[in-house]
Amino acid sequence: MNLRRADFPKIIRVETTNGCNAKCVICPHSAMERQIINMRADLFKRIVEEIRQEGLDTIHLHNFGEPLLDKNLEERVALCREIGIRRVKIFSNGSLLNERRARGLIEAGLDEIMISFDGANKEEFERIRYPLKYDVVIKNVMRLVDLRNEMKSPMRIGVGCATTSDKDETMHALEDYVDRFSFGRLHNWSDWDDPEVSDAHISRGIRQPCSRVWRTFTILSNGKVALCCLDYEGKIELGDLNEPGTTIKSIWNSARYHEIREYHRTGQQAKIPNCANCSKAYLHIGDSH
């Protein structure tokens, strides 16, 4: 792992909304206490402008919410492209991706969309991703692919799975439509104590420094900067982009960020509350994913 820090993050997640219309059993969103808000347009524009000025050509417009609950998402994507961001990516559960929204995102210039799709079949999907409907998501994805092809868009469409009982069965449902599949593993969201993620045992692996603190930057919908995408409550606040003169770059190069990186580099992650028991901090023996 390369532990050298660049003076600007490689991956920036901008949470334009932290609302979600699902209550997935493998996600603590229903337990989240943060106020549900959409990011202010002026703050979003300032963030995108700094990203472009620093030479980064990629932005992720998602974090801990369903991006399509942001009614201004298409405008935000278009703004990113106008300012010069070449790659704009979102993760979505696909349930709200009707024809109007799909067309709007394609026209705005969305570069990539990953559909979160857990469950190998209708029964498993609807248990895990309650109250979403399997048939609706499948239909929406298929129509998105058709529109992408009709409109001759270069948009990449993928499916991301954190858990599924049968990977082959999951892929069979959409393999003729999407561009790629990504299979992850269950994790405990750093500190979420729930039986659905009990398989994410940290005792099975060897603790490793987490690359996120050297590569990724997470901006919450209220403009505050969280430790990472797993810090769903924003408990470890590394800065606030609402404050005059505060920038992504100044926060990224701050003494607090440096301290956190040193804790990881020297194996002292336990000194960081969210990192102490995070299953993502471990390299699981025998896990090929």
N, C-alpha and C positions, 0 to 999 in steps of 0.2 A: 504494500500500500504506500502511495506517495503522500508523505505528510508535510510536504512543502506548501506553504500558503501563498496563493496569488493575492494581489492587492485588491481584487474584486472577485465576487463569487462566480462560479461557473454555471450554477443553476439557481434561478430565482422563482420562487412560488409566490404569486400574488393572489390572495384570497379575496376575490371581489364580493363574495357573500359567504357567510358561515351558516346559512340556513340549509336544511335538507328535508326532503319529503319522504325519506325512508327511515326505518328503524331496524337496521340490519343487526342481527344478533352477534355479529363479530366486530361491531363498531360501538364505541362509547358515546356517539353523538347524542343519544337520548338523555344521557347523564350530564352532558355539557352544561355548565352554568354561565358561560359567556353570553352576553346580550346578542341577539340575532340582528345584525345590521349589514347593509351593503356599503361598500367602500365609496367615499365621496369622489365625484368625477375629477375635481381639481387635484386631489391627492394622487389619484390613479395616473393622471396625465404627467404629473411631476416625476413619479416613479418610472414610468415608461421612458420619459425624456432622459433621465439619468442613465438608465440601462443602455440606451442607444449611444449616448455620449461616451460611455465607457467602453464601447466597442462590442458589447454582448449582443448577439443577434437572435437570442432565443428567450422566450418567456413562457412560464406555465401559469395559466389563469385558473388555478384550483388549489385547494388545500384541504380544509375540513368542512366541506359543504357541497351542495349540488350546484354547479355553475349555472345551470339553466333556470334556477330560481332567480337569478339576476336578470331582470327584464332589459337591462342595458348591455348585456353580454356582447351582442352583435356589434354595437357601437364601439365597445372597448376593443374588440378584435380588429375592427376597421382602423381605429386610431393607432393601434400597435403597428399595423402594416403601413399606414401613412407616414408614421414617424421613422420607419425604416427597420423595424424588427422583422426578420425574415421568417422565423419559426415561432408560431403561436400554437400552444398545445393545451388541451383540457382533458381531464378525466370526468366522466359523467356516468350516472347509473342508467341513462338511456330512456327512462320512463317518460320524460317530458319532451323528447326529441321528435315532435310531430313534424309534418311536412313544412309548415311555415318557419319553424325554428331551424330545421335542417337547411332549407334554402337560404335563410338569412345568414347562417354561419358560413356556408359555402361562398356566398356572394361577398361576405366580409373579408374572406381570405384566410379562414382557419386552416392551419397547416396539418394538424393532427388531432384526432380524437380517440381516446381509449375508453371503451365501455367496460365498466366494472360489472362482472358477470360471474357470480358465485353459484355453483350448483350444477350438477351434471344433467339434471332433468327438471321438469316443471315442479314436481313436488319439493325437491331439495332446494331449488332456487327460491320458491315462494316461502319456504320456511326460513331460509337464511336472510333473504332480502325483503322481508315484510315491510309494508303491504304492497310491494311492487308486483306486477303481473308478468309472468314469463312470456306469454303470447304477445303482449303489448311491446315489450322490449325487443323481442325477436323481430316483430313486424317493423318497428321503428328503425332498427339497424339495417334490415334488408332494404327499406325504402331510402335510407340515407345513402347506401351503396349505389342504388339505382340513380339517385339524383346526382351523386358525385360523378358517375359515368356520363350521364346525360349532359351535365354542365361542363364536362371535360376539366374537372378540377383535379389538381395534384394532391388533394387532401389524402392523408394516410388514415386508415380506419383500423383500429385494433381492439382486442378484447383482453382485459386483465383479470385474472382470477387469483384470489388469495387462498381459497379453499374449494375443493371439489372432490367428490368421492371417486370420480372416474374421468380422467383428463381426456381420454379418447372420445367418450360420449359427449363431453362438453364441446370439444372441437367439432364433432360431427354436425352439431346444430348450425354452425356458422362458418365452417371451414371453406365453403365455396363462395363466401361473400367478403370476409374481412382479409386484411393484408397480413396480420400477424397475431399471434397469441403470446401472452406473457403470464407465466405461472409463478406466483410468489408463495410465501409460506405464512402461516398464522403467526402473529406476534401479539404482545400484551400491551401495546400502546404506551409503553414505558412504565405505567403504574396502574393499569386498569385490572382490577381483581374480578374476573368474571369466568365462570366455568366453560364458556364457549371457546375461550382461548387458552384453556388449561394445557393444551398440547405444546404451547410455546415455552417449554421448560428451559430455564436458563442453566440448569445444572448439567445439561447434556453437552455443553460446549465449552469453548475456550474464549475468554473475553478478548476482544480485539478493539483497537481504537476505532471510533466510528468516523467514516469518511465524510459524513454530513457536515461536521463542523469545519472541515477544510474546503468543502465544495458548494454547499447549498445554503440558501438564505430564504427565510420564511417570513412573509409580511401578512399579518392578520388583517381582517376587514376593517378594523378600527385604526389601522396605521401603525400598530405596535409590532415589534419584531420579536418573534418567538425563537426558542432554542432550535426547534426543527419541526417538521411536519407532524411528529408524534406528540408534541406538546400541545394537545388540543385545547387546553384551558389557557394557554399562554402564561403558565406559571413562572417560567424563567424569561423575564423581559430583558432583552439585550439592547433595546433602544426604542425610540418613538419618533416616527417620521413626521408627526404633526408638529414637532418642536422646531422653531425657526433655526435654520442653519444646519439641521441634522440631515445627513444623507445616508444612502446605503453604504457608500464607501467609508464614511466616518465610523459607522457602527461596526462594519466588517473588520476594520483595523483598530478597534477599541481595545483598551486594556482588559475589559471583561471577556471579550471574545478570545483574546490571547490566553487568558487564564484557563478558560474552558478547554482550549486546544492542548494546553500543557498538561492538564489533568488527564486527558485522553492519551496523549503521547507517552506519559509516564505511568500509565496503568492505575490512575487514581480516580477513575470515573465515579466511584462510590461517593465522592465528595459533591457530586452534582445530583440533586434529588431525582430528577427525571431520568438520569442515566443509570442510577444505582442498580435498578432491577430490570432494566430494559432488555428484552430478549433479542432486539436487533443488534445489541452490542456483542453478541456471541457468534462465533463461527461454529455451526452445528456439525459435529462429526458424523459423517455418513450421509449428509444432506447434499444432494447434487444440484439443488436449485440456487 
